[in-house]
Amino acid sequence: MKSNSCKEPFATIAPYYDKLMSFVNYPSWVIYIEKIIQLSSVKEKFLLDLACGTGVCLELWSKNGYSVIGLDKSLPMLEVCHEKLAGQDDVLLINGNMQSFKLGRQVPVITCLYDSLNYLLTEAELLSCFRRVHDALRADGVFVFDMNTIHSLRDEWGNNSFQRRDEDLFSVWTNTYNPVQDISSLNITLHIRRNGEEIILKEFHQERGYRLSVVEALLGEAGFTYSLYRHLTFTPATENDLRIMGVARK
């Protein structure tokens, strides 16, 4: 048995991430965002995806005729993404931090999906990301993102542990919630059978929940007009939603 413990998120689980997230209906996210793009009268099919991970959505965008840029802090996740999208000349991958990136050009659409913004644990970090997005967004462009709510991290994730089996991959997810900081800490343990040997991988993740009023204030401070919706709907978001979508414009 081999064991590997890592405190850096997405460093060791990258090759297994898609299998772990196989339950996520990413095509429905892309359809929803394309509707927002159409409603925003954005014609150019060009998109920057922050925290693009293994590139599941990038691949869907590319198949739908978009030229895409994917930015992610994790080199292992980008390596998986690169393998997945190898040979496609309409894809550019960048290793970068979403709170400090400088694109060098402006784009019509920017996305940041699957609670990636929750990994920014302070208001200053979240504001910095919003400002970088504002700088990189074209004047007539649109920024679409999602976030887990405090309700989700506190009441759904809470102080719970659960197990999953995905084919040959067994995982244990253990959450603890800090109500003072509104931060959920997650320990992921993967048990992998490979060539008759068990490999154990461990990673530590943290997400912070933000009140909707804080998200709105930071978007406004960054220079955006905005709307917040219940996930994959156009119903105004509330604190009782598990996940919210944000649509922001200059």
Order of alpha helices (4+ residues) and beta strands (2+ residues): beta-alpha-alpha-beta-alpha-beta-alpha-beta-beta-alpha-beta-beta-beta-beta-beta-alpha-beta-beta
